[in-house]
Amino acid sequence: MRATTVAAGGLACAGAAMTIAAFAGAGSDPPAADRTAAQGPRDGLTVWIEQGCGSCHTFAPANAHMPMGPDLQFSLRGRSRKYVLESIVLPSKNASPGWGTGAMPEDYAQRIAPADLDPLVDFIVDGVRAG
């Protein structure tokens, strides 16, 4: 029951965050699909914020405290950079124990510009190591 309730709450939270981000981003940076390599990568925290990661995950380095998804300080401790990347772009492949699949959107590989994935992963990996 708890996993179903948490998953449903997580989906609702993610949907609300995406809607807010869409309206808040109007007139600012173009969507990831429209960004070009010439614009260059942004820092990982900026990508984290833009993608709404903190609307579901707790992660102290980002000052994020939402219990809808796993606390990344704990769920990614000891994990490789490759594992973190796969957890973002293929979330059902590496679902954290106790959280199941389906709550995290499966389209981050399309939504996040390729140039922004590395800084995001580096930000997460460095934050986990520092914690």
N, C-alpha and C positions, 0 to 999 in steps of 0.2 A: 504494500500500500504506500509506504513512504517513498519508494523509488518512483512510482507512478505519479504521486503528488509532486515530488521534486522535479521530475521531467516535465510535467505539464506547466508548472510554475516557471521553469527554465525557458520553455518555449515561449510562454507569454512575455517573459522578461526580455528575451532576445528580440522578439517581434517589436516590442515597444521601443527598445533601444535602437533598432534599425530604422524605425519610423522617425524617431527624434533625430537620429544622425542624418537621415535623408533631408529633413527640413532644415536642420541647423547647418548643413553643408552647402546649401544652395548658394551659388555664386562664389564659392571658395575653390578648393582644389577639385579638379575633375575626378570622376569616379576612377577606380583602379584600372578598369578596362581601357579608359581613355588616356591614362598617363603614359608617357613615353620614357624610354631609357634616358633620353637627353635631360629629362627633368631630374634625374638622379634619385637615389634612395633617400628616404627620410629616416630619422632616428627611430629606434624600436618603440620607445614610449609613445611617440606620435602615432605610429601605426596601431599600437595597442588601443589607444584612445579612439582613433578613427573607427576601428573595427568593433568597438563596444565590448572588448574582452572583459573589462572590469564590471560590466553589467551582470555578469554571471560568476566570474572567478574571483576568489580571494588571492591576492598577490601583493605582499608587502612592498616590494620595490616600486610598484605602480600606485601605492596607497589605495588599493582596491580591496573591499571587504564585503563581497557578496557571496552568500553560501549556496547559490543556485547550481554551481558547478564545483569541481574539485579545487582545493587550495593547491595552487601550483607549486608552492614551496615544498609541499610534502609529496604530492603525486608525481612530481618530476625529479625528485632528489635521486641522484645516481644514474639518471637516464642520459643517453647520448644525445648529441645535437640532432642526429638523424631521427631519433625517436620523437623529439620535440617537433621537428618539422612535419613528420608524418602525422603526429597528433593534431596538427592544425589542418593539414590538407586532406587527410584521410582519418577523420576522428573516430569512425566506427572500428577501424583496425586496431587502435590502441586505447580503447575506452578504459578509464580508471576503474579499478575494482570497486564495486558498490554503487557505481553511477550508471552503468549500462550504456547503451547506444541510443542515438536518435535525438538527444537533447541538443547537441551541438550541431549547428548548421554544417552541411556537407559541401558547401560551395565556396569555401574560403580560397581554394586554389584558383577560382575564377575571379573572386571579389578582390583579392589582394594582388597588387601589381607584383610581378616577379622581383623587381628591384627592391620591394619593401619586405619580402619574406625573410631575407637574410638578416636585416636589422631587427626585425621582430623576434626571430629565433635567437639571435645573439643577446637581445635584451632579456629574454626569458631565461636562457641558459646562464647568463652572467648573474642574474638575480637569484636564481636557485643556488648557484655556487656560493654566492655571498651570504646567503641566509643560513 
